[in-house]
Amino acid sequence: MNLNHPTTQIRYQNVRLLQITPAFFEYSAIQKSNKREVILKIQNSINSNVLQEETAKLIQVQDIEGIPEVVDYGNNNDQRYFLATQTLGPSFSQIMQTNGQMPLKNVLLIGLQLITLIQKIHEKNFILSNIVPCNFCMGSDIEDKIIYLKDLTTLQSKNDNKKVVKFPIKEYTFLSPVLNIDKGPSQIDDLYSLAYLLIYLNNAILPWQQFNQIINEKQFQELQNHKLKIIFDQQFLDQQTSIFREWFKYLSTLKSSQHLNYNYLKNILISKIYENGWKLNDQIEYKNEIMSQSSKSIVSIKSRSRGTSITKTPNQRMIETLSPILEVDKEFELAQSAQKQSEEFPIFQQFQNLKNFMEDQQQTENNLSSSSIEQNECQIWKKMEILDKMSKPMQMMNKFVKK
């Protein structure tokens, strides 16, 4: 192979921006080699190792049902890391936006799957510590009955004892009421959070959601005490299905070093399923109005090497080098110009506007034939420096997050 004059090939097509975070750009894309749709994350800061850490965690738990498959990962020559995983369906949050609160049947079937998923993760000495509606998704295929864990960035080793509580706290709703902020989360905390999640799916609300953000430890402890008081309040329990009374009663007897009886919790749900005449293999039914919109590509990754493709049971190997992301769609340049004109808006609003602007531009792109786009691809796309010029808004976001 001639390293001085390598053959450049388009690696991903039909790439569409989904979101921008402080650590990475997230896209939907089509892998050209097999026409498979994937979720593609590209590191936006050379100093960030979020995607590398997520890849390592994903590989360690790839054999667990409900963990998204790793399709591709690696580094480009500019040391920008990328990760491609299987595409997923709507999250619980998106389903509830369309359907409202879930029927009990759905809640029981979901609970049964998630207990098994949590058990398998615990058996590998990991703790989820981020059990929230937006982090669980259905499969992209309507016939896929598996529930997937979308984000593994907060997955941590049981022995790490990392703090997950940083003030001010905005996402406190599903935190366990017995979480020790000094020692970090435990396996018991995951089961409390799961109970909260199931109640939320069934009711569409939790009693403490009216609280504002928690700014200090005193307020945090007051909230935790309030949670404990509510979940053992007879009036609250009478409003819930009986499974949660048994659930909380069992959790209250546990100690941190005690072995968890996952089968006991499963049997609580199974009994309720049979009691109502349902079956364990019934479909989780929901209405999905989230349209999957096809669009022209916003960015193409061009590769000089084959990269890495791994299976459900991957072998540990050196990450092969992916060539630089050579060119960026003209939409980035246009979006950058629009973003500069809205610098007075809050930083997250700016990026939302950026995304919306880019999607509007796709309407114009749709008027071009595929052949025309391919013929003029090298002339209309800009080089990697255009993405680097976006460092100013990314620096603004990083400063915002650190405050």
C-alpha positions, 0 to 999 in steps of 0.5 A, spaced: 500 500 500 502 506 498 502 511 504 504 517 500 498 516 495 492 512 498 486 511 495 480 515 498 474 512 499 467 514 502 466 510 509 459 513 511 453 516 507 447 520 508 450 523 514 445 527 518 446 531 524 442 529 530 445 533 536 452 536 539 454 535 546 460 538 549 464 531 547 462 529 540 457 530 534 452 525 533 449 523 527 445 518 523 449 515 517 449 509 512 455 505 512 457 504 505 460 497 505 453 494 507 448 499 507 447 499 514 444 504 518 448 506 524 449 512 530 455 515 528 459 519 534 465 523 532 469 527 537 469 534 537 475 535 542 482 532 542 482 532 549 476 529 550 476 521 551 469 520 552 468 516 546 474 512 548 471 510 555 464 509 552 467 504 547 471 500 552 465 499 556 461 497 550 466 492 548 466 489 556 458 488 556 457 486 548 454 479 550 448 482 554 442 483 551 440 490 551 447 493 549 447 496 543 452 493 538 458 496 536 459 496 529 465 501 528 470 505 532 477 508 531 482 514 530 483 519 524 489 522 523 487 528 527 486 524 533 479 525 532 476 519 535 469 516 532 464 510 534 459 507 530 453 503 534 447 500 531 441 505 530 435 504 536 428 506 536 424 511 540 426 512 547 421 512 553 421 519 553 419 520 546 414 514 547 411 518 552 410 524 549 406 521 543 402 516 548 402 519 555 403 514 561 404 507 559 399 502 560 400 497 566 402 491 561 407 495 558 410 497 565 410 490 567 414 487 561 419 493 561 420 492 568 422 484 567 427 486 561 430 491 565 431 487 571 434 482 567 439 487 564 441 490 570 442 484 573 447 482 567 450 489 568 451 488 576 454 481 575 460 484 571 461 489 577 458 495 573 453 500 576 448 503 571 447 510 575 443 513 570 436 510 570 432 515 566 427 515 561 431 518 555 436 513 556 432 506 554 430 505 547 426 500 543 429 497 537 429 500 531 425 494 528 418 494 530 418 487 531 424 487 535 422 486 543 429 488 546 429 494 550 436 497 549 441 502 554 442 508 550 448 511 553 453 507 557 458 514 559 455 513 566 456 506 567 462 505 572 465 499 576 462 497 582 469 498 586 470 505 583 466 509 588 465 515 584 461 521 585 455 522 581 452 528 584 455 534 583 451 541 585 447 544 582 443 537 580 438 538 575 437 530 574 435 528 581 428 525 579 430 518 579 436 518 583 435 513 589 433 516 596 439 512 599 444 514 595 450 516 599 454 522 595 460 521 598 461 513 597 457 514 590 452 509 587 451 502 589 447 496 586 441 497 591 441 504 588 440 502 581 434 498 583 430 504 587 431 508 581 428 502 576 422 502 581 422 510 580 422 509 572 416 504 572 412 508 577 413 514 572 412 510 566 405 508 569 403 515 572 407 520 567 409 524 573 413 523 580 411 527 586 417 530 587 418 533 580 416 540 582 422 541 586 427 546 583 434 544 581 438 542 588 444 547 589 447 544 595 448 538 600 442 540 605 437 541 599 439 534 597 438 531 603 432 534 604 429 531 597 432 524 599 428 524 606 422 527 602 422 521 597 423 516 603 417 519 606 413 519 600 414 512 597 412 509 604 406 513 605 400 509 605 396 514 601 401 514 596 402 506 596 394 505 595 395 509 589 400 505 585 399 498 583 401 493 589 407 491 586 411 497 588 409 496 595 412 489 595 418 492 591 420 498 596 418 493 602 424 488 600 429 494 598 428 497 605 431 491 608 437 490 604 444 492 606 450 495 601 454 488 602 447 484 601 446 479 595 440 482 591 435 477 589 433 479 582 428 473 581 424 475 587 423 482 584 422 478 577 417 474 580 413 480 583 412 482 576 411 475 573 405 474 578 402 481 576 402 479 568 399 472 569 394 475 574 391 480 568 391 474 563 397 477 559 403 473 557 411 474 558 412 474 550 407 479 549 409 485 545 410 492 548 405 496 544 406 503 543 404 509 537 411 511 534 410 518 530 417 519 530 419 520 523 425 517 520 427 522 515 432 521 510 436 526 507 442 528 503 449 527 507 451 533 511 458 530 512 462 524 509 468 520 512 473 518 507 477 513 509 484 510 507 484 504 511 479 499 512 478 500 520 475 496 525 469 492 525 467 488 531 462 482 532 457 481 538 463 478 542 469 482 539 476 480 540 481 485 544 485 488 538 489 495 537 484 500 534 486 501 526 487 508 524 482 511 520 484 517 515 482 524 517 475 526 516 477 530 510 471 534 507 465 537 511 459 539 507 457 546 505 452 546 510 457 547 516 460 553 513 452 556 512 450 554 519 457 557 522 455 563 519 448 563 522 450 561 529 455 567 529 449 572 528 445 569 534 451 569 539 447 573 544 442 567 545 444 562 550 449 557 548 444 551 548 439 555 544 445 556 539 446 549 538 439 547 537 438 553 532 444 550 528 441 544 528 435 547 525 438 551 520 442 545 517 436 541 516 432 547 513 438 547 508 437 540 506 430 542 502 435 545 497 440 539 497 434 535 495 433 538 489 440 536 486 440 529 483 445 524 487 449 523 481 450 531 481 452 531 488 457 525 487 460 529 481 461 536 485 462 533 492 470 535 492 468 542 490 462 543 494 465 540 501 470 544 505 476 541 509 477 539 516 479 546 518 471 548 517 470 544 523 475 546 527 473 553 526 467 551 530 471 551 536 469 558 538 462 555 540 464 549 542 469 552 547 463 557 549 459 550 551 465 547 555 465 553 559 458 553 560 458 546 562 464 547 567 460 553 571 
